[in-house]
């Protein structure tokens, strides 16, 4: 087999600069202080400069025209506590949600790999044609479900629904369109008159989970040596685990950070930062000292807000976003290698052709590329 470089299983490359997300050496103080990749500096710096310029203009006007704004700075001191409380509350809630969705995404991948391993171990005594066909169907449905979950995660970025993915088998795509209330004849089964494409896209992994459960239960009819009841229950439980992870992701996507708290913290933050130059008017120290303090206070307060914004949306193309498609491709590779171990390369190639892709990123180093990247002649 040859190993040509391929595009990944999405039209959008899952790679940015490194394999997963922003990397750094926490023990290297110089690197941490100066690294721009993934830093808040590029977004905060314009505001810092603006606030320094604003401070310079205010002090220039006061000195030039001898204007007294009558601002003592006491109100600004009181506002510091409110702004700090709102910012800390916001970053804590955002980080908590970030960790929850990270855990849910990890659950999807780990339980998917567990299910494919359970399938292989529990049916390893069925090495005939029917056993290979059953494992083929299980692996295919699992890969399609994983890919559809990634389509839900990346929908805001790609605007690509699961049934439009190039990896999805045309027959599966047709079935999905038929059951997802996308036409007038099927909308009569719904309890609402209008369903968005995004909502329909979120329903796809649920429908595929049903197909996976049906395929698991079909083993008693399709396998010459059926599995034990405990083995079947274990696979069904693992399939439930995949959906638990997906439901966690869906909850994150459909329940954003409470808007009133975002609005309040942003309002107080901007009011606090851009009235800061007035608080220094009564200070008798040098103007240069004022500018330095204002610059770094703006960086500190507004930087925390931008970090919270990053945590609010961990999916997409930003530097600090999850590289979920890369992790998905690694799961695909585990599926292929499991099929190779049990059923041979012929059935792995059949699975690959049916899935119409499932390739790791072309950015992978050659020494790390497996036979997964081999081309399959149609």
N, C-alpha and C positions, 0 to 999 in steps of 0.2 A: 504493500500500500504506500501511496505517496502522502506527504504531509504539507499540503499547500496552506498558506495563510488564508483565513476566512474571516468574513464579517461575523459579528455576534448574532444571537438569535433575536435581535431587535434592530430596527433601522437606526436607532441611536446607540452609539458606542457606549458600553458600560464603563469605560475606562476614562479617567481624567489624567492625572499625572502618575499615580501609583496604583497598586493593585486594588485597594479598597477605598480608603479615604485619606484625609490629611494625616501625614506621619511627621513625627518630630522626636528629638531626643530630649526628654525632660531634664536630664542631667547637664545638658549643654546650655548654659545661661545665655551665651552669645547667640546661639541659634534661636532659642525661644524668643529673645528680645527683638531680633531683627528679621525673622522669617515672615514673609508677606503672604505665602500660600496658606489660605485658610484663616488669615488674620482679620481682625476687625478694623485695622488701620486704614485700608483703602476706602472704607465706607464712612469712617468717623472723621478722617483727616479734613475733608472740606468743611465740616461743621466747626472743627477746632479753629481753622484758619478764619472762617467767617466771624466767629465770636471774638477772636483777637482783633480783627479789623473793626468790628463794631465797637469794641472797647476803646480802640484808638480814636475812632471818630467821635465818640461821646466825650472823651477827655479833651480832645481838640476843641470841640464846640464849647465845652465848659470854660476852658482856658481862654479861648479867643473872644467869646462874647460874654464872659462872666455871668453865666446862667447858673442859677441854683435850683436843682430839681427837687430839693427838699427830701431826698431819699436817704434815710439813716441806715438802712440795711438790717434793722431789727426784724422786719417782716420776712426778709430773705432768710434770716437765721431760723425763724420758726418753720418756714417752708422746707428747710433741709430735712427735718424729721419726717415730714409727710412724704416727700419725694423718695427718701431712702426706704421707708416702709413699703411704698408701692413698688419700687424697683426690686427690692428683695423678694417680696411676695410673688411678683411676676416671674422672676428668674427661677424661683423654687418650683412653682407650678409648671413652668415650661420644661424644666429639667426632669421633673417627675414624669410628665407625659412623654418626653423623649425616651426615657429609660423603659417605660411601659411598652411603647411601640417597638423599640429595639428588641425587647424580650419577646414580643409577639412575632416579630419577623424571624428571630432565631428559632422560635418554636416551630414555625412553618417548615424551615429547612431541615432541622434536626429530626422532626417526626416524619417528614417525607423520606429521608434516608433510612430511618428505622423501619418504615413500612416496606420499602423495597427489599431490605434485608430480611424482614420477617417473611415476605413472600418467597424469597429464594430459599430460606432454610426450611420453611414449612412444606414447600412443594418439591424439595430436592429429590425425592424418590420418584417423581413423575418426570422422567426424561424422554418420554415419547412425544409424538407430534402434538397431542392434545394438551399436554402439560406445557409445552413450549408456547403454544398459541395462547393459553390462559395467562402465562406470565407476560407475554407480549402485550396483550390487551391491558393488563394491570399497569405495566410500566408506561405504556402510551398514555393512558388516562391520568396517571399521576403526573407525568410531565406536562400534559396539557393543563391540568389544574394548577400546577406551579406557575406556568407561564401566564395563565389567566389572572392569578393573584398579582403577578408583577404588572400586568396590564392595568389592574385596578389601582395599584400603587402609583404608577407613572402616568395615569390618564390626564392629569392636569398639565403635564409636560408634553406628552406625545399626542394627546387627543386621539389615541388609537384604541378602539374597543377590542375585546377578546375575539369576537367573531371576524374581525378584519385582520388579525395577525397572520403573517405569511406562514408561520409554523403550524397553524391549526389545520387539521385535516378538513377538506371541503365538506365531507359528509357531517362531521361534527359541527362545523360552522353553520350548515343548513339547519341541523337539529336545534342548535341554540337559537337561531332566529325564529324558529317555529314555536318555541316554548317561552320566549322572553317578551311576549306581548308587543311585538314590534309592528304589527299591522292591525287594521281595523277589525278583522275577524276574530282575533285573539284578545283584543282589548276588552271584550265583553266579560271576560273572566276576572277582570281587575275591579277593585273597589274605588278606583279613582280614574278620572278621565284623562289624565296626562302623566306620562312617565318619561323622565329625561333619559338620555343615552347614558349618562354617567350612572344613574340608578340601575339601569338594565345591566350595565357592565359589572356592577357589584353583585348581581345575582348569578353571574356565570359560575364562579367557583362553587356556589351552593348546589347548582344543578349538576356540576361535574362530581361533587362529593356523593350525590345520590347514585350516579353511574358507577363510581368506585365501590360503593357499598354493595350494589347489585352484583358487580363482578366478583367481589369477595364471596358473596353468598352462593354464587353459581359454581363454586369449586366442587361441591358434592355431585354435580351432574357432569362437569367437564373433566375432572381428574379421575384417572383410573384408581388411584389410591387417595381417597378424600382425606382431608386434614382432620385432626381431632377438634372437638368442640372448643376446647380452651385456646387452641391455636387460631381458630376463626375469630373467637371473641377478642383475642389479643390484637389481631389485625383491625378489627372494627374499632377497638378502643384507640389504636394509633391513628386511624382515619379521623376519629373524633378530635384527636389532639391537633391535627392539621387545621381542622375547622376552628378549633378554639383559638389558635394563633391568628387565623384569618379574621375571626370576629373581633379580636383585639385590634388588628390593623384597621378594620372597617369602623370600629368605634372611634379610633383616633381621627380618621378622615372625616367622619360625619359629626363629630362633637368638638369643634375648635375651641381655642382658649376663649373664656368669657369676654365678650366684647366690651361690656361696661368697664371692666378692670383695665383692659388695654387702653381704652379711651381716656380714663381718668389718669393713668400713669403717664401716658404720652402728653396729655394737656399740662399736667403739673411739671413734667420734665422740661418741656420746651419753655414754659413760662419761667421756670427756675433758671435754666441755663442762659436764656437770652435777656434776662434782666440782671444777670450776674455783674456785668460791667458797672451798673448803677451802684451796686453794693460796695464797690471799691473807690467810689468818688470821694468818700470821707477818709480814706486811708492815706497816710502821709508818706508811705514808702515809695520807692521808685516805680515809675510806670512800667519799666521792663519786668520787674517782679510781678506786677499785676498781670501782664500779658502771659507770663510763664504759668502762673497759677491758673488763670482762666483757661489756657490751652489744655492743661492736663486735667482740670476738673471737668471740662467738656468731654475729653477723651474717656475719663472714668465713668461718668454718669451715662453718656450716650452710648459708650461701648457696651455697657451691660445691656442696654435696650436692644442693640443690634445682635448681641449674643442670644437674647431671648427670641428675637425674630428668626434667627437661624434654627433654634431648637423647635420653634413652632412648625417648621416645614422641613423635615429631614429627608424628604424625597425629591428627586429632580437632578439638576445638573450643577448645583452649587458645590464648592470645594468641600464643605463639611457634610454634605448629604451622604446617606447610605449608598453604597454601590451595590444595590440589591440585585441588579442584573448579573453582575459578576458572580455573586454568591449563588444565584440561580443556575448559572452555567456550570458551576462546580457540582451542584446537585445533579444536573443532567449527566455529567461525566461519571458520577458514582452509579447512576442508573445503568449507563452503557457498560461500564466495567463489570457490574454485577451480572448483567445478561451474558456478557462474554464468558465469565467464569463458569456459568451454569449451562448455557445453551450454545455457546460458540459465537464466532464472529458473524456467521451467516444471519443469525437472528438479531444480532446487534445492528447489522447493516439494514435489515428489514425495518427495525424500529426507527433507525435513523432516517431512512427514506420516507417512512410514514409520517414522521414528525416534521419532515422537510427542513431540517436544520438542527438547532440545538448545539451551536458551535461556540467554543470559547472565543474570547476576544483575540483579534489579530495582534494585539499588543503583548500577548503572553510571550515570554522568552522561548526560544526554540527548544531548549533542554527541558522545559516544563510542559511542552505540548505532548499530548498522548495521541493514541490512534484515533481519539475522538475527532481530530481535525482532518481525518482522511476523507477524501472525496468519495462520493457514492455515485456511480453511474446509474442514471435513470433507465 
